[in-house]
Each structure stands twice: as structure tokens, then as C-alpha cells.
Amino acid sequence: MPRTAEILLLGLALATTPALAQDAPTQAVVPTPPDAGLSTAAEEAQRELRQTFTNLTFEEFGPAPVKGPIYQATAGGRMIYFAPESGHLLFAAVYDKNGVNVTALAQDARARKRLGAIDPADALVIGPAGAPKVIEFTDPDCPYCQALDRFWAAKATEGKVVQRLVYFVSGIHPEAAAKAEHILCSPDKVAAFKAMYAGARPDTLLKCASGSAKVTKDALTVRKTGVSGTPTLFIDGKLISGFQQAELEAWLEQKQGRGDARQ
């Protein structure tokens, strides 16, 4: 099996272990002997695996169903791997022999590239200047977007204020474009945003040329960046798909520790 496939399959098994050597618990382990009945190539691969990742204990080893070269692609902001010879699609984290998550590095590089398609001047700005910036792709009818809005409000009461650069995704829910336009046509856009995300349903949705133009322009930005789900966030050049509360909490704590968040 190609070296790439060996590392990839290891990533599948260890996708929930983000740091291989650093975080593994220290324990006395009796080494298990190589599995019998393997081909010479497989035996060599098993030896190399054990010698490279010495802090892990491998209990089973054998041929994998994946065959041939493996290619990487992105879908929904996530890195995936495809083996066309055997027709396998792999959702995995790939680590190199030093325990570096190369999948995460590739995703971050991809996110930085996509940031070039986003014009901050086109955003609906929510939050004070000088606060840590969050680029946020959102949908008024997305439950997780509504939960994210409540999260930002709760963090603001703790003094962890952010500035949100908001772009509307209007291709998922049928009323998303009309509701986004209503927000953008309101005299107080931020108040209308918060009311809509809190569950308000006006009898008549406002319409205006400027609001319609921004909804259309946001849709173009969504296509350019490849955003396919909501909420999608870009924070410090990193893409975050979905409402990942623990990750956002950690980021806010980091900003607070560096004095970047307002008190």
C-alpha cells in the first residue's frame, strides 16, 4: 500500500486524537508481536508503523479496502479524500510522522485563500470597532445561526464583545432572501437582525433596492468562497463550519487573555 494510504488510514483511526505523541497517556505496555499471516510488504508496513508511533499500541493490523492513489478535495468547508481505484471516500484527519495534523494545515491554507473573495466593505457590521473580528455567513431561518446569535449576546454580557461582519446565505431556506432584505431595509438594521434571529415574524417584510442589491451581492460572495452551510465563520483566517461553541469559547478566552476583547 502506498505510504500516503498508510498515513491516511492511521488518521482515520486516530481522528479524535489531535496530538499523537504529546497527549497520549504514559503507561506500561507490553509490546504485541507482529500479526501472523501478513505478506512481506504488510509486515514491513506494520514494523514501520510501530517504530514511527512508539507511544501507541496497535492491536490489529491488516490490509485496508482502500487501493491506489488517494486525492484530496473540499466539500462544505471540510477536507475529504477519494480513492478512485477502490471507490472509497474518506473523512479523515491525516497526521505525519511528527504528529502534525496536515489535514488541518490544508484546511487553514484553503480558508486563507477563500478570504480573498470577501470584501469587508460589503458586510453588515454588528459590534463595536476595535473588537475581535468575526466574518459570519448566516441565514435568518437557520436554527444554529439563531443559537450563535444568542451565544454572541451572552458573551457580550461577560465583556467578551466581538465585531461581526455579516453576509447572508439565501439559497438554503425559501424565505431567507426576503428576511435578509427586510433586515437590510430596516431603519435600524442591527435591531431588526436581532429581532428576526430572536424569532420575530413581521406581517410584512420590507423591500428596498439597496437591501435587494446586498442580498444579491452576498449570494455572489457565497459562491466565490464556496460556503455551503450556515453558520460558516472565518476567524483569524481559519474557517469554522457550524456553531462550534467550544472552539469559539476557547478563541474568546485567548483573545481575553491577550487583552483583545473589550471589557
C-alpha positions, 0 to 999 in steps of 0.5 A: 500500500502506498505510504500516503494510504498508510498515513491516511488510514492511521488518521482515520483511526486516530481522528479524535486524537489531535496530538499523537505523541504529546497527549497520549497517556504514559503507561506500561505496555507490553509490546504485541508481536507482529500479526501472523499471516501478513505478506512481506510488504504488510509486515514491513508496513506494520514494523514501520508503523510501530517504530514511527508511533512508539507511544501507541499500541496497535492491536490489529493490523491488516490490509485496508479496502482502500487501493491506489492513489488517494486525492484530496478535495473540499466539500462544505468547508471540510477536507475529504479524500477519494480513492478512485481505484477502490471507490472509497471516500474518506473523512479523515484527519491525516497526521505525519510522522511528527504528529502534525495534523496536515489535514488541518494545515490544508484546511487553514491554507484553503480558508486563507485563500477563500478570504480573498473573495470577501470584501469587508466593505460589503458586510453588515457590521454588528459590534463595536470597532476595535473588537475581535473580528468575526466574518459570519455567513448566516441565514435568518431561518437557520436554527444554529445561526439563531443559537450563535446569535444568542451565544454572541449576546451572552458573551457580550454580557461577560465583556467578551464583545466581538465585531461581526461582519455579516453576509447572508446565505439565501439559497438554503431556506425559501424565505431567507432572501426576503428576511435578509432584505427586510433586515437590510431595509430596516431603519435600524438594521442591527435591531431588526437582525436581532429581532428576526434571529430572536424569532420575530415574524413581521406581517410584512417584510420590507423591500428596498433596492439597496437591501435587494442589491446586498442580498444579491451581492452576498449570494455572489460572495457565497459562491466565490468562497464556496460556503455551503452551510450556515453558520460558516465563520472565518476567524483569524483566517481559519474557517469554522463550519457550524456553531462550534461553541467550544472552539469559539469559547476557547478563541474568546478566552485567548483573545481575553487573555491577550487583552483583545476583547473589550471589557 
